[in-house]
Amino acid sequence: MTEYGGSPDRDPDRLVRDYADLVMRVCYTYLRSTADAEDVCQDTLVKLVFRAAPFRDLGHERAWVVRVAINACKNLLRDRGAHPTAALDAVPEPAADPAPDEGALLARKGEVLAAVMALPLPQREAVYLHYYEGYSARAIAGLAGVSEAAVHQRLSRARRRLRLTLKGDYDDFPA
């Protein structure tokens, strides 16, 4: 590989600092595997650091990063389907003990996250990009390659599903 010789705003440290968490969250949303998400995240960040073409602005840069990560995840899922593998026994990752007052909140977050992760991929993608990353329906439509109406439909169906899955559990929880 060649040495990075970009402009100061294309500093590799800044790019990794600004996008590593975003790319990991996007990848985990698709892949549901920390190890696979880390691999795709690394590949995406390497592509970003060594990209020669300039971006129009930071919004263009962010959209490019999200689109490359989504495409890499879809490619991995497609390859995984074409080349099935035997699953290894799941080894739980050690977790730090939460503070006593955080226990209930973490349990609720876990239930909501599990419900979101159980959604079909198109709905999960729309929910994640809209509610977790703050993208508008129009921006999601551009990233996902579908119409804005399709994004609205996916969000509506996802909310309906989540409402049924989580019914009554969160009535006392502030929105």
N, C-alpha and C positions, 0 to 999 in steps of 0.2 A: 504494500500500500504506500501511497505517497504521503508526504507530510501535508498537514492541513495548512492552506495558505489563504484562507478567506478573510473577509473584512472583519473588523472588531465586533460588529453586531452578529456575526456568524461564528463567534467564539465557541468552540466545542464544549467548554465548561458551562457556558450559559445555556446552550441547547440542551444538554443533559439535565441541568438543574431545572430548566423550565418545562421540559416535556417528559421526563422519565416517569413521574407519577401518573400523568395523564395517559401515557401509552400503556403502562401496566394496568390501569383500571379498564381501559378499552379492551385490551387483550384478555384480561381475566373474565370480562363480561362475555366474551365470545367463547373462550376456551375452557373456562371453569377449572383450570389447572394452573397453579402457581408456576411450576417448572416450565410449562409450555409458554405461559405468558411472559416469563423472564426471557426465554429464548427469542420470541418474536419482538419483544421490547428492545433487546440488544440489537437485533438485525435492523429494526426500524431506525434506531438512533444512529447506527453506523451509516445507513443510507442518507440520513439527514445531514450528518457531519460532512460527508464526502460529496454531497450534491453540489454540482458546479453552477447550475442556473440560479440566479437570484430570485427572491420572492418579492412580490409587489409591496407587501406590508406584513405585519405580524399576524393579521387575521388569515392571510393567504398561507403563511408558514404553518400556522396551527391547523388549518383545514387540511393542508397537504400531509402533515404528520398523522392526523386522525385517519385520513383516507388510506395512507400507506399501511398503517397498523391494521385497519379493518381488512384490507385486501390480503395482507399476510396471514391473518387469522383464518380467513375464508379458504385460502390456499392450503393451510395446514389441515383444516377440517376436511377439505376435499381429499387431500392426500391420505389422511387417516382413514377415510371411508374406503379408499381404493386399496389400502394396505392395512387390513385389520391386524391388531396385535393382541396378545393375551394381557389382561390387566394384572398388575402386581397388587399384592395386599397393600391397602392404604395404611400409611404410617402417619398417625396424627402428629402435627407439629406442636411443640410445646408452646404454651401461651402463658404470658405473665398474668398473675392474679389481678383481677380488676379491683379498684378501690370499692369498699362496701357500698357506697352510694351510687356507684356506676353500674352495679350488677343488673338492676332492672332495666336500665336504659340500654345496656349492651345486649341484653336478651331480646328486647323489642327490636333493636336494630338488626340483630341476627335473624329474627323471624321475617322481618320485612325484606332483608336482603335475600333470604332463602326463597321467599315468594317471588321476588323479581327474577331471580336466577332460574326459577322453574318456568317462567314464561317462554313461549316459542321465540326463536331467535329474532324474527323481525320486530316483535313487540318489545322484547328485551332491549334490542338496539335502540329503538325509539325512546323508551323510558330512560335508559341510561344517558343517551345524548341530551335529552330534554331536561330531565330533572337533576341529573348529577353533574353534567357539564354545562348546562345553561344554554344549549343551542335552541334556536327557534325552529318551528316546523319547516320553514322554508330552507333554513340551513341544513337541517337533517335530510330533507328531500334531495338537496344537492350532494350531500355526502353519501347517501344510500342509493342514489340513482333511481329514485321513485318520485311520484308526484307529491305535491304538498297535501293533497286530499288523502293519499294513501298513508302519509305520516299521521294525519289527524285520526284516521280510522284505526291505525295501529295503536295510537295512544289511548283512544277511547276503549278499544277492546281490552287493552292491558289494564286500564283503570277498572273496568268492569270485573275482570278476572281477579285482580288484586282485592277489590272490594268483597268479592265472594270468599276468597281465600282467607282474608284477614277480618271478616265480618265480626263486629262487636268487640274485637280485641283492642281497638285503638280509639274508642269513642271518648275516653277520658284523657287521651294524649293530645297536647296542643299541636296544632297544625303548623 
